[in-house]
Amino acid sequence: MSYRSATPRWNVQRLPAADGRVFLVTGGNAGIGYFVAEQLAATGATIVLGSRNPTKAEVATTSICARVPGARVRAVRLDLADLSSLGKAVESLERDVERLDAVVHNAGVALDDPPRQETGDGHELMFGTNHLGHFALTHRLMPLLSAAPAARVVTVGSFAAKSERLDLEDLECRKDYQPKRTYGRSKLAQMYFGVELDRRLRAAGSTVASVVVHPGGALDSLTPSRPPVHVRTAGARLSAAPAALLVQGKDAGAWPAVRAVLDPAASGGQLWGPRVFGLRGEPRREPVWKHLADPRVAQRLWDASRDLTGADLSTLSG
């Protein structure tokens, strides 16, 4: 069966209702995460913004509520670069909600220039935040996810990861640090985790599913303003106009993640991205990249991530 025939018609402007459901979006206070939260808020679901900065989370909450009448939005302080803080963050969440219908692993750090930086736990900052933080957070969230009828873990990767390969002997780039490559590899690690997580969930007979997405090419200069969260100047809009032929704004970059959360056609182990060359357009299912489907790499990354974080996801249930 082809992807087209297996996938029902989807309208990014008319999302299905999700009243009574609870969705956590990490990094929901800015960028793609903000638009994932804003779009999901319009479905009637309760949205939890995971943010390390309470002030920015408050600003984002105010913006969403101003644009989405009746929006149900709250925030939890979440710092993925501090593994020891994740337990307290999830305990705070557990006091407010009884279950979690989806978590969107979106938060991330992208550095453009040297020098190499580390988290407080001693991990390379991008790998430690983007991958290890979400790996450990998933371990903490499993009881809440398992309490939902059919929860989803949606991991937001990057199109930049398509051309990268992991160095399993130097996952934290201690020997050879190049910022853009390190970022791409950190996102690739996230995507490997999302695929491997679903394999393990299926083997355990869990009701939780893991879906991987990427936003394609998503630029600030093509993103509509959401002051004060994001302000696009007239100059930026004009200078970015030619790029709109190939890429898109972060509002559209949010579409694959939103679909992965809501669409019954989205299943565990799948990869979703933009329709046009994987860079722009409405979200669609695409074949899992060949290197991303290598179970040997996924297994070694999983084992290393467990050792580096102390998070034991060996027994999954739900």
N, C-alpha and C positions, 0 to 999 in steps of 0.2 A: 504494500500500500504506500502511496506517495505521501510526502509530508503535507502537500496541499489537500489531498482528499481526506487525510486524517485529522486536519485542523479546521474547526468551524470558523466562520467569518468572525473577525474581531474588530471592534471599533474603539480606537484609543480615546475617542471623545465621549463614548457612552459605555462606561464600565458597569459591570454587574454589581448589584447591591451586596454589601457584606456586613449588614447590621449585626451587632452582637459579637463580631469577631475582633481579635486583638492582634495588631501587627507591630513588631519592633523594627525600627530602621536605625542601624548604627550610622553615625555621621549624618543624621537627618536634619541637621541645622544649616547645611550649606551644600552647594553644588548639586550633583545628581541626587544625593540622598534627600535634599530638601524637596525636590520635585517628585520623587517617589512618595514621600510622606504627604505632600499636598494632593497628589492624584489619588492616593489610597484613602485620604480623609474624605474625599467626595463620595465614597461608597457607603458611608455610614459606619465604618469600622472605627474602633478606638485605636489611635496611633500613638505609639510611644517613641519619642525621639531619644536615641542614645547619643549623648554628647559629653565630651570632657569639659566643656565650657558652659556653665549654667546660664550666663548672660546671653550667649549666642543662641542657646536653646530657647530661652524666653522670647527673644526677638523672632525666631523662626515660628514659634507657636503663635505669636500675635499675628504674624503675616498670614499663616495658614487660616486662622480663624476669621481674619478679615476677608479672605477670598472664598472661603467655603462656609456658608451659613450653617450653623449647628455642628460644626466640626468638633470632634472629641479628640483632643490632643493633650498629651502630658509628656513629661520628660524624666529621664533617669540619668544621673551622672555616670558616665562610662568612659574610662580611659584604657584603651586597648594596649597602650604601651606600658601599662603597669599591671602585670598579671596578678599581683597580690590584691589588687583592688576589685577584681571582677566578682569575687564572692559577695562582697558587700553590695555591689551594684545589683546583682541578681536577687539578693535578699530584699532589697528595697523594692524591686519589681514584684516580687512574690507577695508583698504586703498589699499591693494594689490590684493584682489580677490573679485569677485562679488558673488560667491557662494562656498559652500563646499559640495563635493559629499560624503565624509565620514570623520568621526573623529574616530581614534583608541585611546580609553582611556587606555593607557598602563603605563604611568608613575606611579612610586610607591616608597615607602620607606619600607625597611625591617630592623628591628633592632633585634639583637640577644641577647642583654644583657640589664639588668636594668641599670640606673633608667628610669622610665617613663619620656618621653619628651613631650612637647607641642608645637604647632604652635604659631605664634605671635597672633593668634586670641583666644588662650586658649584652643584649641582642642588637644586631644591626637594625637601625630604626625602621626602615621600610619593611623588611622581612618580619621583624618583631611585631610591628603594629598590624600590617595588612594581613599577614598569614597567621603567625603564632597567636596573636591576640584573639582572632576569630576562632581558631582551633580550640583554645582554652575556654572561650565564651560558650561555644556549642556544648562542651562538656557540662558546664554549669546550667545551661538552659534546658537540657534534655528532660527533666521532670515536668517543666511547664509545657514543653512541646508535646510530650507524650500524653499530657492531660487533655489535649485537643483531639477531636475526632480524626482529623487528617491534616496534621500540621506540615508546613514546608519550611525548609532551610534554603534560602535563595542567596547564592554567592555571586557577587558582582565582580567579574574579572575584568580583563582589558583586551582590546584588539591588539595592543602592543605585545601581549604574551604569545601571539600566534607565531611570531618569528623567533621567540626565545626558547632556550633549553636550560634545564636546571643543571647546575654543577653539584652533584650530590656529595662531592668531597669538600665543597666550599660553599655551603648553602648561605652563609652569612657574609660572603664576599670579604673575608679577612685578607686573602692573598691578592685578589684582583678586584678593586672597587671602581666601578664606573656607574655614576648615579642613574642614568636613564636605563641602562641595562639591568641594574639591580632592581629598579622599580618594576620593569617588565617581568623579571623573574619572580619577584614577590607576588605579583598578580597571577602568574602562572602557577605558583605554589598554591594560592587560594583555589584556583580552578581544579587542580589535581585533587585537593582536599574535598571539594564539592562532589566530584565524580566518585572518589573512593568512599566518601561518607555514604552515598546512596547504595553502593555495593554492600556495605556492611549493614546498613539499615534493612535492606531486603533479606540478607542472610539471617538477620535476627528476627524477621517477621514483624518489624516495626510498622506502625501506621504513619510514621514521619517519613517524608520524602525530601530528597535533596536535589535542587535544580541549579544549574549554572547558567549565568547570563553574561553578556558584555554589552556596553553601550555604543560600540562603534566609535566614530569620531565625534566627540562632543566638546564644543568650544564655548568659553565664556562669552566671546564676542558675538555668538549667534543665539545666546540665551536671553529670553525676555526678562525685563527688569522685575525684580521683586524687592523694592526698597523697603528697609535698608539691608536686607539679606544679600541682594545682588542688584547693582545698578549698571545698566549698559548705556554708554554714552552714544550720541549720534555719530561721532567720529568712528567709534569702534564698530558700530553697525554698518557704516558705509565701507570701511576698509575690509570687513569680513564678508561682504556680499559675494565676491567670486568663490570663496570657500564653500558657500552654501550649496554649490553644485555637487560637492563631494561629501561634505560632513554636515553636522547639525548642531543644535543647541543642547544644553543639558536637560531641558524639559523633555525633548524627544529621546535623549539618551536614557531617560528613566523608564521608557516604555517597555523594554524587555523584562526588567525586574518586576514591574507592575503586572505584566501579563503572567509571569511565572508565579506570582502570588495568587492571582485570581482565576485564571483560566482553567477549567476542568480538563482541557486538552493537554495541559502541561503535566508531564510526568517526571518522576525521579530519574536521574541519570541523563537527562536531556540537556542540550545547549541551545540557548535562544539569543538572538542578536538582531540587528537591523536588517531589513530586507534587501537593500541595494548594496551589493558588494560587501556586506557586513559592516558598512560605514554609516549609512543613513537610512531613514525610512521606517515604516511600521515594523513591529517586531514579528519575527518568524522563527520557527525551529530550524536549526541547521545541523548538519552532521557534526558529531564530536570530532574535533581536530585529531589527526592521526597520532601525534605525539602525546596528546592529552589522554588517549585511550590506553596507554601503556601501563598495565597493572603492576609491573615490576618497579617502575619509577614511583608510582603512587604508594606502593607498600613501603619502600625505603623512606620516602618523605614522611609518611604517616608515623613510622617508628621513630624517626629523628625528631619529629614534632612532639611526640609523646615524651621523649626523653628530655627535650629542651623546656617543656612547659610543666611536666608532671601531671598533665591531664590524661586520665585513663578512659578512653572511649572504646576499650576492647569489648565491653559488654553493653550492647545497645538493645533497648526494648521499648515497647509502647504499642 
